[in-house]
Amino acid sequence: MKKILITGTNSYVGLSLQIWLSQWSKNYSADFISVRDGNWSKEDFSNYDILFHTAALVHKKEQREMESDYYKVNTELTADLAEKAKSEGVKQFIFMSSISVYGLIGQIEKPVIITKDTPCEPTTYYGKSKLAAEIALTLLSDESFKVAIIRAPMIYGPDSPGNFKRLEGLISKVPVFPSVNNNRSMIYIDHLSEFIRLLIENQGQGTFYPQNKEFVSTNDLIKVIAKEKKRKIYLSNFLGLTLRLMSKKANIVNKVFGNLVIDLSLSNYAGFSYCVSSFHESIISSVNFTKE
């Protein structure tokens, strides 16, 4: 029995992992701990084999006065948790980081690919504080305390927060979307959960880039969601051209519709066996959940 302590009592990724691991209830147990205040420091970590740290400060609109908060929560808290875990005999620390550490924004007109040689040049407080946490964790990592850092792309799944849910909501209301031929890296929540399970089984350490084994185009994503919701959607080439023109001056357009992928060779862990569903199956599962 491997015992896992998950930070963030309301974490979508953490709760999804707990549900996923319940399929092997004799092999894994998962508990949650809140790190919103300092009470976590009084808890005994020695009963756990793995600490999975998902709690983080995330804001869509960053302001200068928030900088210290980002470092306090995303960097200092992470390091403090890891130091306590290591001193109390936890064997593995799994950290949910982000591709935000690269500071890249997608581009509509050209491919943007994250490779093993892509430098980390974060541009946001979120990305900078996550990268600082990664560096602190790397200094603590050794053979008795294995640190696994997960740089994940956009996560989607049943009732997932974020852009997928917003897109689904728009498809329910808007009949016309711009036609944009792009490629994006994404990961279905069940794929991420299985990936983490494999990391636990293999006592993995290092930096990892899980994603679906195929890239996703926004056009295909819209079509699959619309079909499942029985919505007639028109993809407009004119609006697509307008977006391409806007992308030259508005970064938000590139961020939402631009090309941004992780080189698949970075994600080929265990032969992509963690990808347990097809892309279409994962979208159908995600959309059907929100219908209920």
C-alpha positions as CSV (number, residue, x, y, z in Angstrom):
1,M,0.0,0.0,0.0
2,K,1.5,3.3,-1.1
3,K,0.2,6.3,0.9
4,I,-0.1,9.6,-0.8
5,L,-0.6,13.1,0.7
6,I,-2.1,15.6,-1.7
7,T,-2.0,19.4,-1.0
8,G,-5.0,21.5,-2.0
9,T,-8.3,20.1,-0.7
10,N,-10.2,21.5,-3.7
11,S,-7.6,20.7,-6.3
12,Y,-9.2,19.4,-9.5
13,V,-6.0,17.4,-10.4
14,G,-5.7,16.1,-6.8
15,L,-9.4,15.1,-6.5
16,S,-9.3,13.4,-9.9
17,L,-6.1,11.5,-9.0
18,Q,-7.8,10.2,-5.8
19,I,-10.8,9.0,-7.9
20,W,-8.5,7.4,-10.4
21,L,-6.5,5.6,-7.8
22,S,-9.6,4.2,-6.1
23,Q,-9.6,1.6,-8.9
24,W,-6.7,0.0,-7.1
25,S,-7.9,0.6,-3.5
26,K,-5.6,-2.2,-2.1
27,N,-2.5,-0.5,-3.7
28,Y,-3.0,3.2,-3.0
29,S,-4.5,5.5,-0.4
30,A,-4.8,9.2,-0.8
31,D,-5.4,11.9,1.8
32,F,-5.7,15.7,1.5
33,I,-4.1,18.5,3.5
34,S,-4.9,22.2,3.3
35,V,-1.9,24.5,3.1
36,R,-3.9,27.8,3.3
37,D,-2.5,28.5,6.8
38,G,0.4,27.3,8.8
39,N,-1.3,24.4,10.5
40,W,0.1,22.0,7.9
41,S,3.5,22.3,9.5
42,K,2.1,20.6,12.6
43,E,1.0,17.5,10.7
44,D,3.1,14.3,10.7
45,F,4.3,13.4,7.1
46,S,6.2,10.3,8.2
47,N,3.2,8.1,7.5
48,Y,3.3,8.9,3.8
49,D,5.4,7.6,0.9
50,I,4.5,10.4,-1.6
51,L,3.6,14.0,-1.3
52,F,1.8,15.4,-4.4
53,H,1.8,19.2,-4.3
54,T,-0.9,20.8,-6.4
55,A,-1.8,23.9,-4.4
56,A,-0.8,27.1,-6.1
57,L,-1.7,30.8,-6.5
58,V,-3.1,31.4,-10.0
59,H,-4.5,34.7,-11.2
60,K,-5.4,35.5,-14.8
61,K,-4.8,39.2,-14.3
62,E,-1.5,39.8,-12.4
63,Q,-0.7,43.0,-10.7
64,R,2.6,44.3,-9.4
65,E,1.6,44.2,-5.8
66,M,0.9,40.4,-6.2
67,E,4.5,39.5,-6.9
68,S,5.4,38.7,-3.3
69,D,2.2,36.6,-2.9
70,Y,3.2,34.4,-5.9
71,Y,6.7,33.7,-4.5
72,K,5.3,33.1,-1.0
73,V,2.8,30.5,-2.1
74,N,4.3,29.0,-5.3
75,T,8.0,29.1,-4.3
76,E,8.5,29.4,-0.5
77,L,5.6,27.1,0.5
78,T,6.7,24.5,-2.0
79,A,10.3,24.5,-0.7
80,D,9.0,24.4,2.9
81,L,6.7,21.4,2.2
82,A,9.5,19.6,0.4
83,E,12.0,20.2,3.3
84,K,9.5,18.9,5.8
85,A,8.7,15.9,3.7
86,K,12.3,15.0,3.2
87,S,13.2,15.3,6.9
88,E,10.2,13.1,7.8
89,G,11.1,10.3,5.4
90,V,8.7,10.9,2.5
91,K,10.3,9.1,-0.5
92,Q,8.9,11.0,-3.4
93,F,7.7,14.6,-4.0
94,I,5.6,15.2,-7.1
95,F,5.2,18.9,-8.1
96,M,2.6,20.2,-10.5
97,S,4.4,22.9,-12.5
98,S,3.4,24.4,-15.8
99,I,4.7,25.2,-19.3
100,S,4.3,28.8,-18.1
101,V,8.0,28.4,-17.0
102,Y,8.9,28.9,-20.7
103,G,7.2,32.2,-21.1
104,L,6.0,31.3,-24.6
105,I,2.8,32.5,-26.3
106,G,1.4,30.6,-29.2
107,Q,1.6,32.1,-32.7
108,I,-1.1,31.8,-35.4
109,E,1.3,32.3,-38.3
110,K,4.1,29.9,-37.3
111,P,4.7,26.8,-35.1
112,V,5.9,27.2,-31.5
113,I,7.4,24.0,-30.2
114,I,8.8,23.3,-26.8
115,T,11.8,21.0,-27.1
116,K,14.5,19.8,-24.7
117,D,16.6,22.8,-25.7
118,T,13.9,25.4,-25.2
119,P,15.1,27.9,-22.5
120,C,13.0,28.8,-19.5
121,E,12.2,32.5,-19.8
122,P,9.0,33.1,-17.8
123,T,7.3,36.4,-18.3
124,T,4.6,36.2,-15.6
125,Y,4.8,36.1,-11.8
126,Y,3.1,32.7,-11.9
127,G,5.7,31.3,-14.3
128,K,8.6,32.9,-12.5
129,S,7.5,31.6,-9.1
130,K,6.9,28.1,-10.5
131,L,10.4,28.0,-12.0
132,A,12.0,29.2,-8.8
133,A,10.1,26.4,-7.0
134,E,11.5,23.9,-9.5
135,I,15.0,25.1,-8.8
136,A,14.6,24.8,-5.0
137,L,13.2,21.3,-5.4
138,T,16.0,20.2,-7.6
139,L,18.5,21.1,-4.9
140,L,16.7,18.8,-2.4
141,S,16.4,15.9,-4.8
142,D,18.6,12.8,-4.2
143,E,18.3,9.0,-4.3
144,S,16.4,8.9,-1.0
145,F,14.1,11.8,-1.9
146,K,13.0,11.7,-5.5
147,V,11.5,14.8,-7.0
148,A,9.3,14.6,-10.0
149,I,8.3,17.9,-11.7
150,I,5.4,17.9,-14.1
151,R,5.2,20.6,-16.7
152,A,1.7,20.1,-18.0
153,P,-0.1,21.8,-20.9
154,M,-3.8,22.7,-20.7
155,I,-5.7,20.1,-18.7
156,Y,-9.3,19.2,-19.6
157,G,-11.9,16.7,-18.4
158,P,-15.3,16.3,-16.8
159,D,-16.2,19.6,-15.0
160,S,-12.7,20.9,-15.4
161,P,-12.1,24.6,-14.7
162,G,-10.5,26.9,-17.2
163,N,-10.5,27.4,-21.0
164,F,-12.1,24.1,-22.0
165,K,-15.2,24.8,-19.9
166,R,-15.3,28.4,-21.3
167,L,-15.1,27.1,-24.9
168,E,-17.9,24.6,-24.2
169,G,-20.1,27.3,-22.8
170,L,-19.4,29.5,-25.9
171,I,-20.4,26.6,-28.2
172,S,-23.7,26.4,-26.5
173,K,-24.4,30.0,-27.3
174,V,-22.5,31.1,-30.3
175,P,-23.2,29.7,-33.8
176,V,-20.1,31.0,-35.6
177,F,-16.4,30.6,-34.8
178,P,-13.2,31.7,-36.6
179,S,-11.6,28.9,-38.6
180,V,-8.0,28.6,-37.5
181,N,-5.7,25.7,-38.5
182,N,-3.4,25.3,-35.4
183,N,-1.9,22.7,-33.2
184,R,-2.1,22.7,-29.4
185,S,-0.8,20.3,-26.7
186,M,-3.5,19.3,-24.2
187,I,-3.9,16.5,-21.7
188,Y,-7.0,14.7,-20.6
189,I,-7.4,14.4,-16.8
190,D,-7.5,10.6,-16.9
191,H,-4.3,10.6,-18.9
192,L,-2.6,12.8,-16.3
193,S,-3.9,10.7,-13.4
194,E,-2.6,7.5,-15.0
195,F,0.7,9.3,-15.7
196,I,1.1,10.2,-12.1
197,R,0.2,6.7,-11.0
198,L,3.0,5.4,-13.2
199,L,5.4,8.0,-11.7
200,I,4.5,6.7,-8.3
201,E,4.9,3.0,-9.3
202,N,8.3,3.7,-11.0
203,Q,9.5,6.2,-8.3
204,G,10.2,8.6,-11.2
205,Q,12.4,11.6,-10.7
206,G,13.2,14.5,-13.0
207,T,11.1,16.8,-15.2
208,F,8.2,15.3,-17.2
209,Y,6.0,16.6,-20.0
210,P,2.8,14.5,-20.1
211,Q,0.3,15.2,-22.9
212,N,-2.1,13.5,-25.2
213,K,-0.3,11.5,-27.9
214,E,-1.7,13.7,-30.6
215,F,-1.9,17.4,-31.0
216,V,-5.3,19.1,-31.1
217,S,-6.5,21.8,-33.5
218,T,-9.1,24.3,-32.2
219,N,-11.2,23.6,-35.3
220,D,-11.4,19.9,-34.5
221,L,-12.1,20.6,-30.8
222,I,-15.0,22.8,-31.7
223,K,-16.4,20.3,-34.2
224,V,-16.3,17.4,-31.7
225,I,-17.8,19.4,-28.8
226,A,-20.5,20.9,-31.1
227,K,-21.4,17.4,-32.5
228,E,-21.8,16.0,-29.0
229,K,-23.9,18.9,-27.9
230,K,-26.0,18.6,-31.1
231,R,-25.1,22.2,-32.0
232,K,-24.7,23.4,-35.6
233,I,-21.5,25.5,-35.8
234,Y,-20.1,27.4,-38.8
235,L,-16.3,27.9,-39.0
236,S,-15.7,31.1,-40.8
237,N,-12.6,31.6,-42.9
238,F,-13.3,35.4,-42.9
239,L,-13.2,35.5,-39.1
240,G,-10.1,33.3,-39.3
241,L,-8.4,35.9,-41.5
242,T,-9.5,38.7,-39.2
243,L,-7.9,36.8,-36.3
244,R,-4.6,36.4,-38.2
245,L,-4.5,40.1,-38.8
246,M,-5.4,40.9,-35.1
247,S,-2.7,38.5,-33.9
248,K,0.0,40.8,-35.2
249,K,-1.0,43.4,-32.5
250,A,-3.0,41.5,-29.9
251,N,-1.2,38.8,-27.9
252,I,-4.4,37.5,-26.4
253,V,-5.4,36.2,-29.9
254,N,-2.1,34.3,-30.1
255,K,-2.5,33.0,-26.6
256,V,-5.9,31.5,-27.3
257,F,-5.7,30.5,-31.0
258,G,-1.9,30.2,-31.7
259,N,0.2,27.1,-32.2
260,L,1.9,25.9,-29.0
261,V,3.0,22.3,-28.6
262,I,5.4,20.2,-26.6
263,D,7.7,18.0,-28.8
264,L,6.0,14.5,-28.5
265,S,9.4,12.9,-27.9
266,L,9.5,14.6,-24.5
267,S,6.2,13.0,-23.5
268,N,6.8,9.4,-24.6
269,Y,6.8,8.0,-21.1
270,A,6.2,4.2,-21.0
271,G,5.3,4.3,-24.6
272,F,2.4,6.7,-24.0
273,S,0.6,3.9,-22.1
274,Y,-0.8,6.6,-19.8
275,C,-3.1,7.8,-22.7
276,V,-5.9,5.4,-22.0
277,S,-8.6,7.0,-24.2
278,S,-8.7,8.4,-27.7
279,F,-9.1,12.1,-28.2
280,H,-12.7,11.8,-29.3
281,E,-13.5,9.5,-26.3
282,S,-12.0,12.0,-23.9
283,I,-14.0,15.0,-25.3
284,I,-17.2,13.0,-25.3
285,S,-16.7,12.0,-21.7
286,S,-15.9,15.6,-20.7
287,V,-18.9,17.1,-22.4
288,N,-21.4,14.4,-21.3
289,F,-20.4,14.9,-17.7
290,T,-21.5,18.5,-17.8
291,K,-24.9,17.6,-19.4
292,E,-25.9,15.5,-16.3
